[in-house]
Amino acid sequence: MQIIINNHPFRYEMENIARMFFHSKQLEIKYDIFEPVGDYVLTEIRDDEIFVKVSAEDKTAENREKLRAKGESQTEWQMAALLYDCLSSLSGKTQKWGLLTGVRPTRLVHRMLDDNKSIPQIREKFINEYKVSEQKFRLLWQTAMAERPIISASKLRDFSLYISIPFCPSRCNYCSFVSASVERFASVIPSYVEHLAKEIEFTAEIAKNAGLSLKCVYFGGGTPTTLSANELEFLMGKIGDCFDLSDLNEYTVEAGRPDTVTLEKLLVLKKMGADRISINPQTFNDEVLKTIGRRHTTDETIKAYELAREVGFKTINMDLIAGLSGDSFKSFCNSLDRAVGLSPENITLHTLTVKRAADLSQSAKTTFESGESLAEKMVGASFDYFYGGGYAPYYMYRQKGTLSNLENVGYCKKGHEGYYNIYIMDEVQSILALGAGAVTKLKAPNNQEINRIFNYKYPAEYINGFENIINRKREVESFFEQYPF
């Protein structure tokens, strides 16, 4: 399908809106075509008029409106609304999030509040102009209200530290992360840990010279607990030796695969300062676990969770995914019931996302056709389970390629908000990221500028290109030299 852009600069937003309705089609951007053929989305400005036309599957719809001259941003929203109405009319579908295609919808709420907009004004904007459903607006508002005091308390010098452990016992069919199976890459791990320790030392010195204050440590992956207890203790000890941890809000380690959790590892995590861990079932259906490529059982998930409780972790997160291959509505509701029944402090609900780098992408068309209405039903049912169990939303984000363009939401019990999740998703502070596939994000004080520093993606590249990675990290110091605190 062609996305035709004539005489305007809004390619990105028009492509994203078209993709909401045509997930499984390959979209091709074309410019200055006035007599298109085949399936297409035509968007153009001509003679002070916005014109859009959609032709797909032997149906057409078009819309036009006089250009309202209020600036480029307003023109982009005007064109987006016209295209959305055209696509909705042609397909017979509406989107729960309306015109919103961005990753971080709560940021729009925060900006409006910062501009002293009232609650009725904000609601009117989302419901009537952005075409967001009433249910999603309520979710958005509650999430923003949970985030706001945490965002407000963040100071200019604050930063978080992300440690990438890109190894897993096996690869899930929906996964697009840079993760290497232990079976194939076990021999690389010792060298990887050694180089990561050196990057920790170097980054700590830079953060100290830049006058930064560490607020969160987050071990992610992959699955950090794929490492041995000794390797975890070594890396966490290196962080404790090199960084000042006296002012931390949170120290998280993802123990996401229950088949990597042992008593020895949990005792190490606790001893070395971790106060929040993730033990992620994704589903409590063993057949679905097999289908998606996870080599653990429901019983192993429960045993790992109970072991973490015995060791004394006070904040445990569990992830669930709506729309997994082979899952049913009844099975998903059972997973909700069991997760809430275990009473972890955090439950994060993801909606299945089909990414190009994931194995699942090979059957993308079938996945969308069979899974979208089911995913909507699953996500809709989750609210009652979570609210009934004493959970409230505290952060959210959205991704391209998600079934029915739905969202991922972190729910928590009162007082157990995950600070790092809010910091990174709302781009509140700088994140210094270490390890393979890690992306450092440097946030300029008092403005929205974000500078990114990329590490090499794969463990072998990371090791072989380590000198270049260290040289790139020097940009952190030069960045903050521009902004005296």
C-alpha positions as CSV (number, residue, x, y, z in Angstrom):
1,M,0.0,0.0,0.0
2,Q,1.3,3.5,-0.9
3,I,1.2,6.4,1.5
4,I,1.3,9.4,-0.7
5,I,2.6,12.7,0.7
6,N,1.8,15.8,-1.5
7,N,2.9,19.2,-0.5
8,H,3.2,18.8,3.3
9,P,5.9,17.7,5.8
10,F,3.7,15.3,7.9
11,R,4.9,12.0,6.6
12,Y,5.6,10.4,10.0
13,E,2.2,11.0,11.5
14,M,0.3,10.1,8.4
15,E,2.2,6.8,8.1
16,N,1.6,6.0,11.7
17,I,-2.2,6.7,11.5
18,A,-2.4,4.5,8.3
19,R,-0.5,1.7,10.1
20,M,-3.1,1.7,12.9
21,F,-5.7,0.4,10.4
22,F,-3.4,-1.6,8.1
23,H,-1.1,-3.4,10.5
24,S,-0.3,-6.4,8.2
25,K,0.2,-4.4,4.9
26,Q,3.6,-3.3,3.7
27,L,3.5,0.5,3.5
28,E,5.5,2.4,1.0
29,I,6.0,6.2,1.2
30,K,5.7,8.1,-2.1
31,Y,5.8,11.8,-2.9
32,D,4.1,14.0,-5.4
33,I,1.8,11.4,-7.0
34,F,-1.5,12.9,-8.1
35,E,-3.0,9.9,-10.0
36,P,-2.3,6.9,-7.8
37,V,-3.2,3.3,-8.6
38,G,-3.8,0.2,-6.5
39,D,-4.3,0.5,-2.7
40,Y,-3.2,3.9,-1.4
41,V,-3.6,6.6,1.2
42,L,-3.4,10.0,-0.4
43,T,-2.7,13.1,1.8
44,E,-2.2,16.6,0.4
45,I,-2.5,20.3,0.9
46,R,-3.7,22.2,-2.2
47,D,-5.3,25.6,-2.6
48,D,-5.6,26.2,1.1
49,E,-7.4,22.9,1.5
50,I,-6.5,19.6,3.2
51,F,-7.5,16.6,1.1
52,V,-7.3,13.0,2.0
53,K,-8.4,9.9,0.1
54,V,-8.1,6.2,0.9
55,S,-8.5,3.4,-1.6
56,A,-8.2,-0.2,-0.3
57,E,-9.9,-3.5,-0.8
58,D,-12.2,-2.2,-3.5
59,K,-13.5,0.6,-1.3
60,T,-12.8,4.3,-1.2
61,A,-13.3,7.2,1.2
62,E,-12.3,10.8,1.0
63,N,-12.4,13.9,3.1
64,R,-11.5,17.6,2.6
65,E,-11.5,20.7,4.8
66,K,-10.4,24.3,4.5
67,L,-6.9,24.8,6.0
68,R,-7.1,26.5,9.4
69,A,-3.9,28.6,9.6
70,K,-2.8,28.2,13.2
71,G,0.7,26.9,12.7
72,E,2.3,23.6,11.6
73,S,1.4,21.6,14.6
74,Q,-2.3,22.5,14.4
75,T,-2.3,21.7,10.6
76,E,-0.8,18.3,11.3
77,W,-3.5,17.5,13.9
78,Q,-6.2,18.7,11.4
79,M,-4.9,16.5,8.7
80,A,-4.5,13.5,11.1
81,A,-8.2,13.9,12.1
82,L,-9.4,14.0,8.5
83,L,-7.3,10.9,7.7
84,Y,-8.5,9.1,10.8
85,D,-12.1,9.7,9.9
86,C,-11.5,8.5,6.4
87,L,-9.9,5.3,7.6
88,S,-12.5,4.7,10.2
89,S,-15.3,5.1,7.7
90,L,-13.7,2.8,5.2
91,S,-12.8,0.1,7.7
92,G,-15.8,0.4,10.0
93,K,-13.4,0.5,13.0
94,T,-12.5,3.1,15.6
95,Q,-9.3,3.2,17.7
96,K,-9.5,3.3,21.5
97,W,-6.6,5.8,21.5
98,G,-8.1,7.8,18.6
99,L,-5.5,9.9,16.8
100,L,-2.8,9.3,19.3
101,T,0.2,7.4,17.9
102,G,2.9,8.5,20.4
103,V,4.7,6.2,22.8
104,R,4.1,8.4,25.9
105,P,0.5,9.7,26.0
106,T,0.8,10.9,29.6
107,R,3.3,13.5,28.6
108,L,0.5,15.4,26.8
109,V,-1.4,15.5,30.1
110,H,1.6,16.8,32.0
111,R,2.2,19.5,29.4
112,M,-1.4,20.7,29.6
113,L,-1.3,20.8,33.4
114,D,2.0,22.7,33.2
115,D,0.1,25.2,30.9
116,N,-2.6,25.5,33.6
117,K,-5.3,23.8,31.7
118,S,-8.3,22.7,33.8
119,I,-9.5,19.1,34.0
120,P,-12.5,19.8,31.8
121,Q,-10.3,21.4,29.2
122,I,-7.9,18.5,29.2
123,R,-10.8,16.0,29.0
124,E,-12.4,17.9,26.1
125,K,-9.1,17.9,24.2
126,F,-8.6,14.1,24.5
127,I,-12.2,13.0,24.0
128,N,-13.4,15.4,21.3
129,E,-10.3,16.5,19.4
130,Y,-8.0,13.5,19.8
131,K,-11.0,11.0,19.7
132,V,-9.7,9.0,22.7
133,S,-12.3,6.7,24.3
134,E,-13.7,7.6,27.7
135,Q,-12.2,4.4,29.2
136,K,-8.7,5.2,27.9
137,F,-8.9,8.8,29.0
138,R,-9.7,7.7,32.6
139,L,-6.7,5.3,32.5
140,L,-4.5,8.1,31.1
141,W,-5.6,10.6,33.8
142,Q,-5.1,8.1,36.7
143,T,-1.7,7.2,35.4
144,A,-0.6,10.8,35.0
145,M,-1.8,11.6,38.5
146,A,0.3,8.8,39.9
147,E,3.4,9.9,37.9
148,R,3.2,13.6,38.7
149,P,4.6,13.8,42.2
150,I,7.4,11.4,41.3
151,I,8.3,13.5,38.2
152,S,8.1,16.7,40.2
153,A,10.5,15.4,42.8
154,S,13.2,14.7,40.3
155,K,16.1,17.1,40.4
156,L,18.4,18.4,37.6
157,R,21.4,16.4,38.7
158,D,19.5,13.1,39.1
159,F,20.2,10.1,36.9
160,S,19.5,6.4,36.6
161,L,21.9,3.5,35.7
162,Y,20.8,0.7,33.4
163,I,22.8,-2.5,33.1
164,S,22.1,-4.7,30.1
165,I,22.4,-8.5,30.5
166,P,21.5,-9.7,27.0
167,F,21.3,-13.4,27.7
168,C,18.3,-15.7,28.1
169,P,17.7,-19.5,28.6
170,S,15.7,-19.4,25.3
171,R,14.1,-16.9,23.0
172,C,10.3,-16.1,23.2
173,N,8.5,-15.9,19.9
174,Y,7.4,-12.3,20.5
175,C,10.8,-11.1,21.7
176,S,12.8,-8.5,19.7
177,F,15.3,-7.6,22.3
178,V,19.0,-8.2,21.8
179,S,19.2,-11.5,23.7
180,A,21.4,-14.5,23.2
181,S,20.5,-18.0,24.3
182,V,22.8,-19.4,26.9
183,E,23.0,-22.7,25.0
184,R,24.7,-20.9,22.1
185,F,26.6,-18.1,23.8
186,A,27.6,-19.4,27.2
187,S,31.3,-19.1,26.3
188,V,31.0,-15.3,25.8
189,I,29.5,-14.6,29.2
190,P,32.8,-14.4,31.3
191,S,34.4,-12.0,28.9
192,Y,31.1,-10.0,28.7
193,V,31.0,-9.6,32.5
194,E,34.6,-8.6,32.6
195,H,34.1,-5.8,30.0
196,L,30.9,-4.7,31.6
197,A,32.7,-4.2,34.9
198,K,35.2,-2.0,33.2
199,E,32.4,0.1,31.7
200,I,30.8,0.4,35.2
201,E,34.2,1.8,36.5
202,F,34.6,4.2,33.7
203,T,31.0,5.5,33.8
204,A,31.1,6.0,37.5
205,E,34.1,8.3,37.2
206,I,32.3,10.3,34.4
207,A,29.1,10.6,36.5
208,K,31.1,11.8,39.5
209,N,33.0,14.4,37.4
210,A,29.7,15.6,35.9
211,G,28.2,16.1,39.4
212,L,25.4,13.6,38.9
213,S,23.3,12.0,41.7
214,L,22.3,8.3,41.2
215,K,18.6,7.5,41.9
216,C,17.9,4.2,40.4
217,V,19.8,1.1,39.4
218,Y,18.1,-1.3,36.9
219,F,19.4,-4.6,35.7
220,G,17.5,-5.6,32.6
221,G,18.0,-7.8,29.6
222,G,17.5,-10.4,28.4
223,T,17.4,-12.1,31.8
224,P,20.0,-10.9,34.3
225,T,19.5,-13.9,36.5
226,T,20.9,-16.0,33.6
227,L,24.2,-15.1,35.1
228,S,25.6,-17.2,38.0
229,A,25.3,-16.0,41.6
230,N,29.1,-15.2,41.6
231,E,28.8,-13.1,38.4
232,L,25.8,-11.2,39.8
233,E,27.7,-10.6,43.0
234,F,30.8,-9.4,41.2
235,L,28.8,-6.9,39.0
236,M,26.6,-5.6,41.8
237,G,29.7,-5.3,44.0
238,K,31.4,-3.3,41.3
239,I,28.4,-0.9,41.2
240,G,28.5,-0.6,45.0
241,D,32.2,0.1,45.0
242,C,32.2,2.7,42.2
243,F,28.9,4.6,42.7
244,D,27.4,6.4,45.6
245,L,24.2,4.4,46.4
246,S,23.3,6.5,49.5
247,D,20.5,8.4,47.8
248,L,18.8,5.6,45.8
249,N,15.1,5.5,45.3
250,E,15.1,2.0,43.9
251,Y,17.4,-1.0,42.9
252,T,15.7,-3.4,40.5
253,V,16.9,-6.7,39.0
254,E,14.8,-8.5,36.5
255,A,14.6,-12.2,37.5
256,G,12.1,-12.5,34.7
257,R,12.5,-16.2,33.8
258,P,11.5,-18.4,36.8
259,D,13.8,-21.1,35.4
260,T,16.8,-19.0,36.2
261,V,15.8,-18.2,39.9
262,T,17.6,-20.0,42.7
263,L,17.9,-19.4,46.4
264,E,21.6,-18.6,46.0
265,K,21.0,-15.9,43.4
266,L,18.1,-14.3,45.4
267,L,20.3,-14.2,48.5
268,V,23.0,-12.4,46.5
269,L,20.6,-9.9,45.0
270,K,19.2,-9.1,48.5
271,K,22.7,-8.8,50.0
272,M,24.0,-6.6,47.3
273,G,21.1,-4.1,47.6
274,A,18.4,-5.0,45.2
275,D,15.0,-4.1,46.7
276,R,12.7,-4.7,43.7
277,I,12.7,-7.8,41.4
278,S,10.6,-9.1,38.5
279,I,9.4,-12.7,38.3
280,N,7.4,-12.8,35.1
281,P,5.0,-15.6,34.3
282,Q,3.6,-13.9,31.1
283,T,0.8,-16.5,31.5
284,F,-0.2,-19.2,34.0
285,N,-1.1,-21.6,31.1
286,D,1.6,-24.2,30.6
287,E,0.6,-25.0,27.0
288,V,0.8,-21.3,26.1
289,L,4.3,-21.1,27.7
290,K,5.4,-24.0,25.4
291,T,3.9,-22.3,22.4
292,I,5.7,-19.0,23.0
293,G,9.1,-20.7,23.7
294,R,9.4,-20.3,27.5
295,R,11.0,-23.3,29.1
296,H,9.4,-23.0,32.5
297,T,6.1,-24.0,34.1
298,T,3.4,-22.3,36.2
299,D,4.6,-24.3,39.2
300,E,8.2,-23.0,38.7
301,T,6.8,-19.4,38.6
302,I,4.9,-19.8,41.9
303,K,7.9,-21.5,43.6
304,A,10.2,-18.7,42.4
305,Y,7.8,-16.1,43.7
306,E,7.4,-17.8,47.1
307,L,11.2,-18.2,47.4
308,A,11.6,-14.4,46.8
309,R,9.1,-13.7,49.5
310,E,11.0,-16.0,51.9
311,V,14.2,-14.2,51.2
312,G,12.5,-10.9,52.1
313,F,11.9,-8.9,48.9
314,K,9.3,-6.3,49.6
315,T,8.5,-5.3,46.1
316,I,8.0,-7.9,43.4
317,N,6.7,-7.3,39.9
318,M,5.0,-9.9,37.7
319,D,4.4,-9.4,33.9
320,L,1.4,-10.7,32.0
321,I,0.8,-10.4,28.2
322,A,-2.6,-10.1,26.6
323,G,-2.9,-11.8,23.2
324,L,-0.2,-14.5,23.4
325,S,-0.2,-17.2,20.8
326,G,-2.6,-20.0,21.7
327,D,-4.1,-18.2,24.7
328,S,-7.9,-17.9,25.2
329,F,-10.0,-15.4,27.1
330,K,-10.8,-17.9,29.8
331,S,-7.1,-18.8,30.2
332,F,-6.1,-15.2,30.3
333,C,-8.7,-14.4,33.0
334,N,-7.3,-17.4,35.0
335,S,-3.8,-15.8,34.7
336,L,-5.2,-12.5,36.0
337,D,-6.9,-14.2,38.9
338,R,-3.7,-16.1,39.8
339,A,-1.4,-13.1,39.6
340,V,-3.7,-10.9,41.7
341,G,-4.1,-13.8,44.1
342,L,-0.4,-14.0,44.7
343,S,-0.5,-10.3,45.6
344,P,2.8,-9.0,44.1
345,E,3.3,-5.2,44.7
346,N,3.5,-4.6,40.9
347,I,1.7,-6.2,38.0
348,T,2.6,-5.0,34.5
349,L,0.2,-5.8,31.7
350,H,1.6,-5.8,28.2
351,T,-0.4,-6.2,25.0
352,L,1.2,-8.4,22.5
353,T,3.3,-6.5,20.0
354,V,4.5,-7.9,16.7
355,K,7.9,-6.6,16.0
356,R,10.0,-7.1,12.9
357,A,12.9,-8.7,14.8
358,A,10.7,-11.2,16.5
359,D,10.0,-14.7,15.3
360,L,6.3,-13.9,15.5
361,S,6.6,-11.4,12.7
362,Q,6.6,-14.2,10.2
363,S,2.9,-14.8,10.9
364,A,2.0,-11.1,11.5
365,K,-1.1,-11.0,9.3
366,T,-2.6,-14.1,10.9
367,T,-1.8,-12.8,14.4
368,F,-3.5,-9.4,13.8
369,E,-6.5,-10.9,12.1
370,S,-7.1,-13.5,14.8
371,G,-5.9,-11.7,17.9
372,E,-7.0,-8.1,17.8
373,S,-10.6,-8.4,19.1
374,L,-9.5,-11.0,21.7
375,A,-6.7,-8.7,22.9
376,E,-9.2,-5.9,23.4
377,K,-11.5,-8.1,25.4
378,M,-8.5,-9.3,27.5
379,V,-7.3,-5.8,28.3
380,G,-10.8,-4.6,29.0
381,A,-11.3,-7.4,31.5
382,S,-8.0,-6.7,33.3
383,F,-9.2,-3.4,34.8
384,D,-11.8,-5.1,37.1
385,Y,-9.2,-7.7,38.3
386,F,-6.6,-5.1,39.1
387,Y,-8.8,-2.5,40.7
388,G,-10.5,-5.2,42.7
389,G,-7.1,-6.4,43.9
390,G,-6.1,-3.0,45.1
391,Y,-3.9,-2.0,42.2
392,A,-3.8,1.3,40.4
393,P,-2.0,2.4,37.2
394,Y,1.3,4.2,37.7
395,Y,3.0,4.3,34.3
396,M,2.2,3.4,30.7
397,Y,3.7,3.3,27.2
398,R,2.6,2.3,23.7
399,Q,4.4,0.6,20.8
400,K,4.0,0.3,17.1
401,G,2.7,-3.1,16.0
402,T,0.6,-3.7,19.1
403,L,-2.7,-5.6,18.7
404,S,-5.5,-3.1,18.4
405,N,-3.0,-0.3,19.1
406,L,-3.5,-0.9,22.8
407,E,-1.2,0.0,25.6
408,N,1.2,-1.5,28.2
409,V,0.5,-0.4,31.8
410,G,2.2,-0.9,35.1
411,Y,-0.2,-1.3,38.1
412,C,0.9,-1.2,41.7
413,K,-0.2,-1.2,45.2
414,K,-0.1,2.1,47.0
415,G,3.5,3.2,47.7
416,H,5.1,0.7,45.3
417,E,5.4,2.7,42.2
418,G,8.4,1.7,40.0
419,Y,10.5,4.8,39.8
420,Y,12.8,3.7,37.0
421,N,9.8,2.9,34.8
422,I,8.4,6.4,35.2
423,Y,11.8,8.0,34.7
424,I,12.6,6.3,31.5
425,M,9.1,6.3,29.9
426,D,8.5,10.0,30.6
427,E,12.1,10.9,29.9
428,V,12.3,12.7,33.3
429,Q,16.1,12.3,33.8
430,S,19.2,11.1,32.1
431,I,19.8,7.3,31.9
432,L,23.4,6.1,31.7
433,A,23.1,2.7,30.0
434,L,25.8,0.0,30.0
435,G,26.3,-3.2,28.2
436,A,25.4,-4.7,24.8
437,G,22.4,-3.0,23.2
438,A,22.2,-0.3,25.8
439,V,21.2,3.2,24.8
440,T,22.3,6.1,27.1
441,K,19.8,9.0,27.1
442,L,21.1,12.4,28.2
443,K,18.4,14.9,29.1
444,A,19.2,18.5,29.0
445,P,18.2,20.4,32.2
446,N,15.1,22.5,31.8
447,N,14.3,21.5,28.2
448,Q,13.1,18.5,26.2
449,E,16.4,17.9,24.4
450,I,17.5,14.2,24.5
451,N,21.0,13.1,23.3
452,R,21.5,9.4,22.7
453,I,24.7,7.3,22.9
454,F,24.5,3.8,21.5
455,N,26.5,0.8,22.6
456,Y,27.0,-2.0,20.1
457,K,24.1,-4.4,19.9
458,Y,25.4,-7.9,20.3
459,P,27.7,-9.3,23.0
460,A,30.5,-10.2,20.6
461,E,30.4,-6.7,19.0
462,Y,30.3,-5.1,22.5
463,I,33.5,-7.0,23.5
464,N,35.4,-6.4,20.3
465,G,34.4,-2.8,20.0
466,F,34.8,-2.0,23.7
467,E,37.4,0.8,23.1
468,N,34.9,2.7,20.9
469,I,32.2,2.3,23.5
470,I,34.4,3.9,26.1
471,N,35.2,6.7,23.8
472,R,31.5,7.3,23.2
473,K,30.9,7.5,26.9
474,R,33.1,10.5,27.1
475,E,30.3,12.4,25.4
476,V,28.4,12.2,28.8
477,E,30.9,14.5,30.4
478,S,31.1,17.0,27.5
479,F,27.3,17.1,27.4
480,F,26.9,18.1,31.0
481,E,29.7,20.7,30.8
482,Q,27.2,22.8,28.8
483,Y,24.8,22.8,31.7
484,P,26.4,24.0,35.0
485,F,24.1,23.1,37.9
